[in-house]
Amino acid sequence: MLRLLVLVLLAYLVYLGLENLLGKLRNATGGGPLPPPAPPPRVTATVHREAVEELVPCARCGVRVPRSRLLARPGGEMVCGACGDRG
Ligand SMILES: [Zn+2]
């Protein structure tokens, strides 16, 4: 029984020692949680793209094609080139 008490005491002392060590480490690094790292510098890259055309689904096959590539069928439906060729 005495052995168990000694073991518990030793474990407690080790725990205290570790806490002490960690506290010292924390103090060495300035204490408290680390400050958040500085945000990376913002690089604003302006990409010149041609005006993005709206993609419109073909009325027949559903393939999305740029609006300028759509063909107006007599019935008023807008179809893609492939569907327009088929008639
Ligand atoms: Zn189509």
PDB file of the backbone (N, CA, C, O) and the ligand in Angstrom, with CONECT records:
HET     ZN  A 101       1
ATOM      1  N   MET A   1       0.831  -1.211   0.000  1.00  0.00           N
ATOM      2  CA  MET A   1       0.000   0.000   0.000  1.00  0.00           C
ATOM      3  C   MET A   1       0.858   1.251   0.000  1.00  0.00           C
ATOM      4  O   MET A   1       0.558   2.240  -0.668  1.00  0.00           O
ATOM      5  N   LEU A   2       1.941   1.176   0.774  1.00  0.00           N
ATOM      6  CA  LEU A   2       2.856   2.315   0.844  1.00  0.00           C
ATOM      7  C   LEU A   2       3.491   2.559  -0.530  1.00  0.00           C
ATOM      8  O   LEU A   2       3.725   3.696  -0.941  1.00  0.00           O
ATOM      9  N   ARG A   3       3.759   1.446  -1.223  1.00  0.00           N
ATOM     10  CA  ARG A   3       4.369   1.538  -2.541  1.00  0.00           C
ATOM     11  C   ARG A   3       3.459   2.313  -3.488  1.00  0.00           C
ATOM     12  O   ARG A   3       3.915   3.144  -4.274  1.00  0.00           O
ATOM     13  N   LEU A   4       2.172   2.023  -3.396  1.00  0.00           N
ATOM     14  CA  LEU A   4       1.210   2.698  -4.263  1.00  0.00           C
ATOM     15  C   LEU A   4       1.206   4.193  -3.980  1.00  0.00           C
ATOM     16  O   LEU A   4       1.161   5.015  -4.895  1.00  0.00           O
ATOM     17  N   LEU A   5       1.256   4.532  -2.684  1.00  0.00           N
ATOM     18  CA  LEU A   5       1.264   5.953  -2.322  1.00  0.00           C
ATOM     19  C   LEU A   5       2.504   6.643  -2.884  1.00  0.00           C
ATOM     20  O   LEU A   5       2.436   7.765  -3.385  1.00  0.00           O
ATOM     21  N   VAL A   6       3.630   5.953  -2.791  1.00  0.00           N
ATOM     22  CA  VAL A   6       4.873   6.529  -3.311  1.00  0.00           C
ATOM     23  C   VAL A   6       4.752   6.729  -4.819  1.00  0.00           C
ATOM     24  O   VAL A   6       5.181   7.749  -5.360  1.00  0.00           O
ATOM     25  N   LEU A   7       4.160   5.736  -5.489  1.00  0.00           N
ATOM     26  CA  LEU A   7       3.996   5.824  -6.946  1.00  0.00           C
ATOM     27  C   LEU A   7       3.133   7.036  -7.313  1.00  0.00           C
ATOM     28  O   LEU A   7       3.461   7.810  -8.212  1.00  0.00           O
ATOM     29  N   VAL A   8       2.021   7.172  -6.586  1.00  0.00           N
ATOM     30  CA  VAL A   8       1.122   8.296  -6.861  1.00  0.00           C
ATOM     31  C   VAL A   8       1.847   9.613  -6.627  1.00  0.00           C
ATOM     32  O   VAL A   8       1.717  10.562  -7.400  1.00  0.00           O
ATOM     33  N   LEU A   9       2.611   9.647  -5.546  1.00  0.00           N
ATOM     34  CA  LEU A   9       3.354  10.871  -5.220  1.00  0.00           C
ATOM     35  C   LEU A   9       4.367  11.185  -6.323  1.00  0.00           C
ATOM     36  O   LEU A   9       4.512  12.335  -6.737  1.00  0.00           O
ATOM     37  N   LEU A  10       5.067  10.144  -6.793  1.00  0.00           N
ATOM     38  CA  LEU A  10       6.049  10.342  -7.849  1.00  0.00           C
ATOM     39  C   LEU A  10       5.367  10.850  -9.131  1.00  0.00           C
ATOM     40  O   LEU A  10       5.845  11.773  -9.790  1.00  0.00           O
ATOM     41  N   ALA A  11       4.250  10.223  -9.450  1.00  0.00           N
ATOM     42  CA  ALA A  11       3.526  10.637 -10.646  1.00  0.00           C
ATOM     43  C   ALA A  11       3.117  12.099 -10.529  1.00  0.00           C
ATOM     44  O   ALA A  11       3.194  12.861 -11.492  1.00  0.00           O
ATOM     45  N   TYR A  12       2.679  12.477  -9.327  1.00  0.00           N
ATOM     46  CA  TYR A  12       2.254  13.861  -9.113  1.00  0.00           C
ATOM     47  C   TYR A  12       3.437  14.808  -9.272  1.00  0.00           C
ATOM     48  O   TYR A  12       3.313  15.884  -9.857  1.00  0.00           O
ATOM     49  N   LEU A  13       4.586  14.391  -8.743  1.00  0.00           N
ATOM     50  CA  LEU A  13       5.771  15.242  -8.848  1.00  0.00           C
ATOM     51  C   LEU A  13       6.196  15.385 -10.319  1.00  0.00           C
ATOM     52  O   LEU A  13       6.552  16.471 -10.775  1.00  0.00           O
ATOM     53  N   VAL A  14       6.149  14.278 -11.034  1.00  0.00           N
ATOM     54  CA  VAL A  14       6.502  14.332 -12.467  1.00  0.00           C
ATOM     55  C   VAL A  14       5.552  15.277 -13.189  1.00  0.00           C
ATOM     56  O   VAL A  14       5.954  16.079 -14.032  1.00  0.00           O
ATOM     57  N   TYR A  15       4.263  15.153 -12.824  1.00  0.00           N
ATOM     58  CA  TYR A  15       3.268  16.024 -13.445  1.00  0.00           C
ATOM     59  C   TYR A  15       3.573  17.489 -13.158  1.00  0.00           C
ATOM     60  O   TYR A  15       3.498  18.339 -14.046  1.00  0.00           O
ATOM     61  N   LEU A  16       3.925  17.774 -11.884  1.00  0.00           N
ATOM     62  CA  LEU A  16       4.261  19.153 -11.511  1.00  0.00           C
ATOM     63  C   LEU A  16       5.485  19.625 -12.287  1.00  0.00           C
ATOM     64  O   LEU A  16       5.533  20.754 -12.774  1.00  0.00           O
ATOM     65  N   GLY A  17       6.472  18.739 -12.393  1.00  0.00           N
ATOM     66  CA  GLY A  17       7.686  19.105 -13.118  1.00  0.00           C
ATOM     67  C   GLY A  17       7.389  19.432 -14.568  1.00  0.00           C
ATOM     68  O   GLY A  17       7.900  20.409 -15.116  1.00  0.00           O
ATOM     69  N   LEU A  18       6.559  18.608 -15.183  1.00  0.00           N
ATOM     70  CA  LEU A  18       6.204  18.851 -16.585  1.00  0.00           C
ATOM     71  C   LEU A  18       5.471  20.176 -16.732  1.00  0.00           C
ATOM     72  O   LEU A  18       5.744  20.957 -17.643  1.00  0.00           O
ATOM     73  N   GLU A  19       4.530  20.415 -15.816  1.00  0.00           N
ATOM     74  CA  GLU A  19       3.785  21.676 -15.873  1.00  0.00           C
ATOM     75  C   GLU A  19       4.736  22.852 -15.772  1.00  0.00           C
ATOM     76  O   GLU A  19       4.623  23.836 -16.503  1.00  0.00           O
ATOM     77  N   ASN A  20       5.679  22.726 -14.845  1.00  0.00           N
ATOM     78  CA  ASN A  20       6.659  23.797 -14.645  1.00  0.00           C
ATOM     79  C   ASN A  20       7.464  24.022 -15.914  1.00  0.00           C
ATOM     80  O   ASN A  20       7.686  25.154 -16.343  1.00  0.00           O
ATOM     81  N   LEU A  21       7.896  22.908 -16.505  1.00  0.00           N
ATOM     82  CA  LEU A  21       8.701  22.991 -17.716  1.00  0.00           C
ATOM     83  C   LEU A  21       7.893  23.656 -18.838  1.00  0.00           C
ATOM     84  O   LEU A  21       8.392  24.531 -19.544  1.00  0.00           O
ATOM     85  N   LEU A  22       6.645  23.225 -18.984  1.00  0.00           N
ATOM     86  CA  LEU A  22       5.801  23.792 -20.039  1.00  0.00           C
ATOM     87  C   LEU A  22       5.586  25.282 -19.796  1.00  0.00           C
ATOM     88  O   LEU A  22       5.591  26.080 -20.733  1.00  0.00           O
ATOM     89  N   GLY A  23       5.397  25.651 -18.522  1.00  0.00           N
ATOM     90  CA  GLY A  23       5.215  27.061 -18.201  1.00  0.00           C
ATOM     91  C   GLY A  23       6.434  27.872 -18.590  1.00  0.00           C
ATOM     92  O   GLY A  23       6.320  28.976 -19.122  1.00  0.00           O
ATOM     93  N   LYS A  24       7.615  27.303 -18.316  1.00  0.00           N
ATOM     94  CA  LYS A  24       8.843  28.013 -18.689  1.00  0.00           C
ATOM     95  C   LYS A  24       8.924  28.167 -20.202  1.00  0.00           C
ATOM     96  O   LYS A  24       9.290  29.220 -20.723  1.00  0.00           O
ATOM     97  N   LEU A  25       8.568  27.078 -20.894  1.00  0.00           N
ATOM     98  CA  LEU A  25       8.605  27.145 -22.357  1.00  0.00           C
ATOM     99  C   LEU A  25       7.662  28.225 -22.864  1.00  0.00           C
ATOM    100  O   LEU A  25       7.994  28.990 -23.768  1.00  0.00           O
ATOM    101  N   ARG A  26       6.464  28.270 -22.254  1.00  0.00           N
ATOM    102  CA  ARG A  26       5.482  29.276 -22.680  1.00  0.00           C
ATOM    103  C   ARG A  26       6.023  30.681 -22.451  1.00  0.00           C
ATOM    104  O   ARG A  26       5.859  31.569 -23.287  1.00  0.00           O
ATOM    105  N   ASN A  27       6.679  30.871 -21.290  1.00  0.00           N
ATOM    106  CA  ASN A  27       7.233  32.190 -20.998  1.00  0.00           C
ATOM    107  C   ASN A  27       8.358  32.531 -21.968  1.00  0.00           C
ATOM    108  O   ASN A  27       8.522  33.685 -22.364  1.00  0.00           O
ATOM    109  N   ALA A  28       9.129  31.517 -22.345  1.00  0.00           N
ATOM    110  CA  ALA A  28      10.249  31.765 -23.242  1.00  0.00           C
ATOM    111  C   ALA A  28       9.750  32.238 -24.607  1.00  0.00           C
ATOM    112  O   ALA A  28      10.425  33.010 -25.287  1.00  0.00           O
ATOM    113  N   THR A  29       8.587  31.779 -24.995  1.00  0.00           N
ATOM    114  CA  THR A  29       8.074  32.170 -26.312  1.00  0.00           C
ATOM    115  C   THR A  29       7.197  33.402 -26.229  1.00  0.00           C
ATOM    116  O   THR A  29       6.485  33.716 -27.182  1.00  0.00           O
ATOM    117  N   GLY A  30       7.234  34.109 -25.102  1.00  0.00           N
ATOM    118  CA  GLY A  30       6.468  35.342 -25.014  1.00  0.00           C
ATOM    119  C   GLY A  30       5.210  35.202 -24.203  1.00  0.00           C
ATOM    120  O   GLY A  30       4.544  36.195 -23.910  1.00  0.00           O
ATOM    121  N   GLY A  31       4.876  33.998 -23.839  1.00  0.00           N
ATOM    122  CA  GLY A  31       3.704  33.774 -23.008  1.00  0.00           C
ATOM    123  C   GLY A  31       2.419  33.811 -23.792  1.00  0.00           C
ATOM    124  O   GLY A  31       2.276  34.519 -24.789  1.00  0.00           O
ATOM    125  N   GLY A  32       1.497  33.025 -23.304  1.00  0.00           N
ATOM    126  CA  GLY A  32       0.190  33.008 -23.940  1.00  0.00           C
ATOM    127  C   GLY A  32       0.252  32.370 -25.313  1.00  0.00           C
ATOM    128  O   GLY A  32       1.309  31.944 -25.778  1.00  0.00           O
ATOM    129  N   PRO A  33      -0.881  32.317 -25.935  1.00  0.00           N
ATOM    130  CA  PRO A  33      -0.896  31.724 -27.275  1.00  0.00           C
ATOM    131  C   PRO A  33      -0.119  32.589 -28.254  1.00  0.00           C
ATOM    132  O   PRO A  33       0.014  33.802 -28.087  1.00  0.00           O
ATOM    133  N   LEU A  34       0.379  31.928 -29.264  1.00  0.00           N
ATOM    134  CA  LEU A  34       1.155  32.653 -30.259  1.00  0.00           C
ATOM    135  C   LEU A  34       0.266  33.659 -30.997  1.00  0.00           C
ATOM    136  O   LEU A  34      -0.894  33.366 -31.291  1.00  0.00           O
ATOM    137  N   PRO A  35       0.808  34.837 -31.294  1.00  0.00           N
ATOM    138  CA  PRO A  35       0.000  35.802 -32.049  1.00  0.00           C
ATOM    139  C   PRO A  35      -0.266  35.263 -33.446  1.00  0.00           C
ATOM    140  O   PRO A  35       0.554  34.530 -33.999  1.00  0.00           O
ATOM    141  N   PRO A  36      -1.379  35.615 -34.002  1.00  0.00           N
ATOM    142  CA  PRO A  36      -1.676  35.109 -35.352  1.00  0.00           C
ATOM    143  C   PRO A  36      -0.645  35.623 -36.340  1.00  0.00           C
ATOM    144  O   PRO A  36      -0.213  36.772 -36.253  1.00  0.00           O
ATOM    145  N   PRO A  37      -0.260  34.791 -37.258  1.00  0.00           N
ATOM    146  CA  PRO A  37       0.747  35.225 -38.241  1.00  0.00           C
ATOM    147  C   PRO A  37       0.201  36.357 -39.102  1.00  0.00           C
ATOM    148  O   PRO A  37      -0.997  36.449 -39.368  1.00  0.00           O
ATOM    149  N   ALA A  38       1.106  37.197 -39.517  1.00  0.00           N
ATOM    150  CA  ALA A  38       0.688  38.325 -40.344  1.00  0.00           C
ATOM    151  C   ALA A  38       0.075  37.798 -41.636  1.00  0.00           C
ATOM    152  O   ALA A  38       0.576  36.845 -42.233  1.00  0.00           O
ATOM    153  N   PRO A  39      -0.995  38.421 -42.049  1.00  0.00           N
ATOM    154  CA  PRO A  39      -1.611  37.945 -43.295  1.00  0.00           C
ATOM    155  C   PRO A  39      -0.658  38.146 -44.458  1.00  0.00           C
ATOM    156  O   PRO A  39       0.094  39.120 -44.486  1.00  0.00           O
ATOM    157  N   PRO A  40      -0.685  37.243 -45.408  1.00  0.00           N
ATOM    158  CA  PRO A  40       0.212  37.386 -46.557  1.00  0.00           C
ATOM    159  C   PRO A  40      -0.150  38.636 -47.340  1.00  0.00           C
ATOM    160  O   PRO A  40      -1.317  39.024 -47.402  1.00  0.00           O
ATOM    161  N   PRO A  41       0.843  39.257 -47.930  1.00  0.00           N
ATOM    162  CA  PRO A  41       0.545  40.465 -48.707  1.00  0.00           C
ATOM    163  C   PRO A  41      -0.420  40.158 -49.839  1.00  0.00           C
ATOM    164  O   PRO A  41      -0.332  39.139 -50.524  1.00  0.00           O
ATOM    165  N   ARG A  42      -1.325  41.077 -49.993  1.00  0.00           N
ATOM    166  CA  ARG A  42      -2.328  40.852 -51.034  1.00  0.00           C
ATOM    167  C   ARG A  42      -1.765  41.213 -52.398  1.00  0.00           C
ATOM    168  O   ARG A  42      -1.262  42.316 -52.611  1.00  0.00           O
ATOM    169  N   VAL A  43      -1.859  40.289 -53.286  1.00  0.00           N
ATOM    170  CA  VAL A  43      -1.430  40.554 -54.655  1.00  0.00           C
ATOM    171  C   VAL A  43      -2.693  40.620 -55.492  1.00  0.00           C
ATOM    172  O   VAL A  43      -3.411  39.635 -55.664  1.00  0.00           O
ATOM    173  N   THR A  44      -2.930  41.776 -55.987  1.00  0.00           N
ATOM    174  CA  THR A  44      -4.124  41.928 -56.815  1.00  0.00           C
ATOM    175  C   THR A  44      -3.712  41.780 -58.266  1.00  0.00           C
ATOM    176  O   THR A  44      -3.121  42.676 -58.869  1.00  0.00           O
ATOM    177  N   ALA A  45      -4.036  40.653 -58.788  1.00  0.00           N
ATOM    178  CA  ALA A  45      -3.713  40.402 -60.185  1.00  0.00           C
ATOM    179  C   ALA A  45      -4.961  40.644 -61.016  1.00  0.00           C
ATOM    180  O   ALA A  45      -6.007  40.031 -60.804  1.00  0.00           O
ATOM    181  N   THR A  46      -4.828  41.509 -61.918  1.00  0.00           N
ATOM    182  CA  THR A  46      -5.967  41.770 -62.798  1.00  0.00           C
ATOM    183  C   THR A  46      -5.790  40.939 -64.058  1.00  0.00           C
ATOM    184  O   THR A  46      -4.875  41.158 -64.852  1.00  0.00           O
ATOM    185  N   VAL A  47      -6.666  40.007 -64.213  1.00  0.00           N
ATOM    186  CA  VAL A  47      -6.596  39.152 -65.386  1.00  0.00           C
ATOM    187  C   VAL A  47      -7.571  39.711 -66.408  1.00  0.00           C
ATOM    188  O   VAL A  47      -8.773  39.833 -66.168  1.00  0.00           O
ATOM    189  N   HIS A  48      -7.020  40.032 -67.516  1.00  0.00           N
ATOM    190  CA  HIS A  48      -7.889  40.554 -68.566  1.00  0.00           C
ATOM    191  C   HIS A  48      -8.448  39.392 -69.361  1.00  0.00           C
ATOM    192  O   HIS A  48      -7.758  38.726 -70.133  1.00  0.00           O
ATOM    193  N   ARG A  49      -9.677  39.194 -69.140  1.00  0.00           N
ATOM    194  CA  ARG A  49     -10.334  38.122 -69.865  1.00  0.00           C
ATOM    195  C   ARG A  49     -11.303  38.736 -70.850  1.00  0.00           C
ATOM    196  O   ARG A  49     -11.821  39.834 -70.646  1.00  0.00           O
ATOM    197  N   GLU A  50     -11.527  38.021 -71.894  1.00  0.00           N
ATOM    198  CA  GLU A  50     -12.556  38.492 -72.792  1.00  0.00           C
ATOM    199  C   GLU A  50     -13.881  38.349 -72.065  1.00  0.00           C
ATOM    200  O   GLU A  50     -14.039  37.490 -71.197  1.00  0.00           O
ATOM    201  N   ALA A  51     -14.798  39.173 -72.419  1.00  0.00           N
ATOM    202  CA  ALA A  51     -16.093  39.136 -71.750  1.00  0.00           C
ATOM    203  C   ALA A  51     -16.631  37.722 -71.777  1.00  0.00           C
ATOM    204  O   ALA A  51     -16.764  37.101 -72.832  1.00  0.00           O
ATOM    205  N   VAL A  52     -16.936  37.232 -70.590  1.00  0.00           N
ATOM    206  CA  VAL A  52     -17.423  35.859 -70.505  1.00  0.00           C
ATOM    207  C   VAL A  52     -18.856  35.831 -70.981  1.00  0.00           C
ATOM    208  O   VAL A  52     -19.726  36.558 -70.501  1.00  0.00           O
ATOM    209  N   GLU A  53     -19.056  34.969 -71.933  1.00  0.00           N
ATOM    210  CA  GLU A  53     -20.399  34.879 -72.475  1.00  0.00           C
ATOM    211  C   GLU A  53     -21.262  33.979 -71.616  1.00  0.00           C
ATOM    212  O   GLU A  53     -20.774  33.020 -71.019  1.00  0.00           O
ATOM    213  N   GLU A  54     -22.501  34.280 -71.559  1.00  0.00           N
ATOM    214  CA  GLU A  54     -23.425  33.468 -70.783  1.00  0.00           C
ATOM    215  C   GLU A  54     -23.626  32.135 -71.488  1.00  0.00           C
ATOM    216  O   GLU A  54     -23.826  32.077 -72.701  1.00  0.00           O
ATOM    217  N   LEU A  55     -23.568  31.074 -70.705  1.00  0.00           N
ATOM    218  CA  LEU A  55     -23.786  29.750 -71.273  1.00  0.00           C
ATOM    219  C   LEU A  55     -25.266  29.426 -71.174  1.00  0.00           C
ATOM    220  O   LEU A  55     -25.881  29.508 -70.111  1.00  0.00           O
ATOM    221  N   VAL A  56     -25.801  29.060 -72.302  1.00  0.00           N
ATOM    222  CA  VAL A  56     -27.235  28.775 -72.359  1.00  0.00           C
ATOM    223  C   VAL A  56     -27.400  27.325 -72.781  1.00  0.00           C
ATOM    224  O   VAL A  56     -26.763  26.880 -73.736  1.00  0.00           O
ATOM    225  N   PRO A  57     -28.235  26.594 -72.091  1.00  0.00           N
ATOM    226  CA  PRO A  57     -28.429  25.189 -72.495  1.00  0.00           C
ATOM    227  C   PRO A  57     -29.210  25.091 -73.799  1.00  0.00           C
ATOM    228  O   PRO A  57     -30.167  25.826 -74.043  1.00  0.00           O
ATOM    229  N   CYS A  58     -28.766  24.163 -74.615  1.00  0.00           N
ATOM    230  CA  CYS A  58     -29.455  23.904 -75.884  1.00  0.00           C
ATOM    231  C   CYS A  58     -30.848  23.361 -75.582  1.00  0.00           C
ATOM    232  O   CYS A  58     -31.032  22.565 -74.661  1.00  0.00           O
ATOM    233  N   ALA A  59     -31.809  23.796 -76.361  1.00  0.00           N
ATOM    234  CA  ALA A  59     -33.197  23.379 -76.139  1.00  0.00           C
ATOM    235  C   ALA A  59     -33.395  21.905 -76.456  1.00  0.00           C
ATOM    236  O   ALA A  59     -34.339  21.285 -75.968  1.00  0.00           O
ATOM    237  N   ARG A  60     -32.505  21.338 -77.277  1.00  0.00           N
ATOM    238  CA  ARG A  60     -32.706  19.941 -77.669  1.00  0.00           C
ATOM    239  C   ARG A  60     -31.857  18.978 -76.850  1.00  0.00           C
ATOM    240  O   ARG A  60     -32.378  18.046 -76.238  1.00  0.00           O
ATOM    241  N   CYS A  61     -30.543  19.211 -76.841  1.00  0.00           N
ATOM    242  CA  CYS A  61     -29.670  18.243 -76.167  1.00  0.00           C
ATOM    243  C   CYS A  61     -29.241  18.709 -74.782  1.00  0.00           C
ATOM    244  O   CYS A  61     -28.710  17.916 -74.004  1.00  0.00           O
ATOM    245  N   GLY A  62     -29.460  19.969 -74.463  1.00  0.00           N
ATOM    246  CA  GLY A  62     -29.132  20.444 -73.126  1.00  0.00           C
ATOM    247  C   GLY A  62     -27.684  20.850 -72.950  1.00  0.00           C
ATOM    248  O   GLY A  62     -27.290  21.272 -71.863  1.00  0.00           O
ATOM    249  N   VAL A  63     -26.885  20.731 -73.995  1.00  0.00           N
ATOM    250  CA  VAL A  63     -25.476  21.139 -73.889  1.00  0.00           C
ATOM    251  C   VAL A  63     -25.426  22.647 -73.738  1.00  0.00           C
ATOM    252  O   VAL A  63     -26.098  23.382 -74.461  1.00  0.00           O
ATOM    253  N   ARG A  64     -24.620  23.095 -72.786  1.00  0.00           N
ATOM    254  CA  ARG A  64     -24.521  24.537 -72.547  1.00  0.00           C
ATOM    255  C   ARG A  64     -23.509  25.140 -73.499  1.00  0.00           C
ATOM    256  O   ARG A  64     -22.350  24.728 -73.518  1.00  0.00           O
ATOM    257  N   VAL A  65     -23.924  26.083 -74.268  1.00  0.00           N
ATOM    258  CA  VAL A  65     -23.062  26.735 -75.255  1.00  0.00           C
ATOM    259  C   VAL A  65     -23.186  28.242 -75.072  1.00  0.00           C
ATOM    260  O   VAL A  65     -24.204  28.732 -74.584  1.00  0.00           O
ATOM    261  N   PRO A  66     -22.137  28.981 -75.468  1.00  0.00           N
ATOM    262  CA  PRO A  66     -22.241  30.441 -75.392  1.00  0.00           C
ATOM    263  C   PRO A  66     -23.429  30.942 -76.210  1.00  0.00           C
ATOM    264  O   PRO A  66     -23.780  30.385 -77.250  1.00  0.00           O
ATOM    265  N   ARG A  67     -24.024  31.998 -75.707  1.00  0.00           N
ATOM    266  CA  ARG A  67     -25.245  32.491 -76.327  1.00  0.00           C
ATOM    267  C   ARG A  67     -25.052  32.793 -77.815  1.00  0.00           C
ATOM    268  O   ARG A  67     -25.954  32.579 -78.625  1.00  0.00           O
ATOM    269  N   SER A  68     -23.840  33.303 -78.168  1.00  0.00           N
ATOM    270  CA  SER A  68     -23.621  33.677 -79.568  1.00  0.00           C
ATOM    271  C   SER A  68     -23.544  32.461 -80.483  1.00  0.00           C
ATOM    272  O   SER A  68     -23.690  32.579 -81.700  1.00  0.00           O
ATOM    273  N   ARG A  69     -23.311  31.278 -79.881  1.00  0.00           N
ATOM    274  CA  ARG A  69     -23.191  30.068 -80.701  1.00  0.00           C
ATOM    275  C   ARG A  69     -24.532  29.380 -80.875  1.00  0.00           C
ATOM    276  O   ARG A  69     -24.631  28.390 -81.598  1.00  0.00           O
ATOM    277  N   LEU A  70     -25.547  29.885 -80.230  1.00  0.00           N
ATOM    278  CA  LEU A  70     -26.863  29.263 -80.354  1.00  0.00           C
ATOM    279  C   LEU A  70     -27.490  29.636 -81.693  1.00  0.00           C
ATOM    280  O   LEU A  70     -27.264  30.726 -82.218  1.00  0.00           O
ATOM    281  N   LEU A  71     -28.263  28.731 -82.222  1.00  0.00           N
ATOM    282  CA  LEU A  71     -28.974  28.984 -83.469  1.00  0.00           C
ATOM    283  C   LEU A  71     -30.459  29.029 -83.148  1.00  0.00           C
ATOM    284  O   LEU A  71     -30.993  28.187 -82.426  1.00  0.00           O
ATOM    285  N   ALA A  72     -31.094  30.027 -83.703  1.00  0.00           N
ATOM    286  CA  ALA A  72     -32.537  30.139 -83.478  1.00  0.00           C
ATOM    287  C   ALA A  72     -33.262  29.297 -84.517  1.00  0.00           C
ATOM    288  O   ALA A  72     -33.108  29.494 -85.723  1.00  0.00           O
ATOM    289  N   ARG A  73     -34.035  28.378 -84.033  1.00  0.00           N
ATOM    290  CA  ARG A  73     -34.810  27.527 -84.935  1.00  0.00           C
ATOM    291  C   ARG A  73     -36.119  28.237 -85.258  1.00  0.00           C
ATOM    292  O   ARG A  73     -36.562  29.110 -84.512  1.00  0.00           O
ATOM    293  N   PRO A  74     -36.737  27.855 -86.377  1.00  0.00           N
ATOM    294  CA  PRO A  74     -38.004  28.516 -86.745  1.00  0.00           C
ATOM    295  C   PRO A  74     -39.040  28.472 -85.619  1.00  0.00           C
ATOM    296  O   PRO A  74     -39.812  29.416 -85.446  1.00  0.00           O
ATOM    297  N   GLY A  75     -39.055  27.408 -84.876  1.00  0.00           N
ATOM    298  CA  GLY A  75     -40.045  27.301 -83.801  1.00  0.00           C
ATOM    299  C   GLY A  75     -39.750  28.213 -82.631  1.00  0.00           C
ATOM    300  O   GLY A  75     -40.537  28.275 -81.686  1.00  0.00           O
ATOM    301  N   GLY A  76     -38.623  28.931 -82.669  1.00  0.00           N
ATOM    302  CA  GLY A  76     -38.288  29.827 -81.574  1.00  0.00           C
ATOM    303  C   GLY A  76     -37.347  29.216 -80.570  1.00  0.00           C
ATOM    304  O   GLY A  76     -36.878  29.910 -79.668  1.00  0.00           O
ATOM    305  N   GLU A  77     -37.049  27.910 -80.700  1.00  0.00           N
ATOM    306  CA  GLU A  77     -36.138  27.298 -79.731  1.00  0.00           C
ATOM    307  C   GLU A  77     -34.697  27.607 -80.120  1.00  0.00           C
ATOM    308  O   GLU A  77     -34.351  27.704 -81.298  1.00  0.00           O
ATOM    309  N   MET A  78     -33.888  27.756 -79.107  1.00  0.00           N
ATOM    310  CA  MET A  78     -32.477  28.037 -79.303  1.00  0.00           C
ATOM    311  C   MET A  78     -31.717  26.730 -79.153  1.00  0.00           C
ATOM    312  O   MET A  78     -31.755  26.090 -78.103  1.00  0.00           O
ATOM    313  N   VAL A  79     -31.020  26.340 -80.232  1.00  0.00           N
ATOM    314  CA  VAL A  79     -30.312  25.058 -80.192  1.00  0.00           C
ATOM    315  C   VAL A  79     -28.846  25.283 -80.487  1.00  0.00           C
ATOM    316  O   VAL A  79     -28.454  26.315 -81.031  1.00  0.00           O
ATOM    317  N   CYS A  80     -28.037  24.289 -80.116  1.00  0.00           N
ATOM    318  CA  CYS A  80     -26.599  24.382 -80.354  1.00  0.00           C
ATOM    319  C   CYS A  80     -26.324  24.103 -81.819  1.00  0.00           C
ATOM    320  O   CYS A  80     -27.227  23.720 -82.564  1.00  0.00           O
ATOM    321  N   GLY A  81     -25.072  24.295 -82.237  1.00  0.00           N
ATOM    322  CA  GLY A  81     -24.718  24.113 -83.633  1.00  0.00           C
ATOM    323  C   GLY A  81     -24.996  22.702 -84.121  1.00  0.00           C
ATOM    324  O   GLY A  81     -25.499  22.515 -85.229  1.00  0.00           O
ATOM    325  N   ALA A  82     -24.671  21.702 -83.298  1.00  0.00           N
ATOM    326  CA  ALA A  82     -24.870  20.320 -83.707  1.00  0.00           C
ATOM    327  C   ALA A  82     -26.351  20.033 -83.947  1.00  0.00           C
ATOM    328  O   ALA A  82     -26.709  19.401 -84.941  1.00  0.00           O
ATOM    329  N   CYS A  83     -27.191  20.486 -83.060  1.00  0.00           N
ATOM    330  CA  CYS A  83     -28.621  20.245 -83.210  1.00  0.00           C
ATOM    331  C   CYS A  83     -29.168  21.072 -84.375  1.00  0.00           C
ATOM    332  O   CYS A  83     -30.086  20.635 -85.069  1.00  0.00           O
ATOM    333  N   GLY A  84     -28.612  22.257 -84.589  1.00  0.00           N
ATOM    334  CA  GLY A  84     -29.069  23.097 -85.695  1.00  0.00           C
ATOM    335  C   GLY A  84     -28.741  22.476 -87.035  1.00  0.00           C
ATOM    336  O   GLY A  84     -29.518  22.577 -87.984  1.00  0.00           O
ATOM    337  N   ASP A  85     -27.568  21.822 -87.113  1.00  0.00           N
ATOM    338  CA  ASP A  85     -27.181  21.177 -88.372  1.00  0.00           C
ATOM    339  C   ASP A  85     -28.096  20.011 -88.688  1.00  0.00           C
ATOM    340  O   ASP A  85     -28.383  19.721 -89.849  1.00  0.00           O
ATOM    341  N   ARG A  86     -28.547  19.349 -87.640  1.00  0.00           N
ATOM    342  CA  ARG A  86     -29.404  18.177 -87.852  1.00  0.00           C
ATOM    343  C   ARG A  86     -30.786  18.594 -88.315  1.00  0.00           C
ATOM    344  O   ARG A  86     -31.558  17.775 -88.813  1.00  0.00           O
ATOM    345  N   GLY A  87     -31.083  19.837 -88.153  1.00  0.00           N
ATOM    346  CA  GLY A  87     -32.342  20.316 -88.684  1.00  0.00           C
ATOM    347  C   GLY A  87     -33.454  20.390 -87.706  1.00  0.00           C
ATOM    348  O   GLY A  87     -34.564  20.785 -88.062  1.00  0.00           O
TER     349      GLY A  87
HETATM  350 ZN    ZN A 101     -28.014  20.709 -78.947  1.00  0.00          ZN2+
END
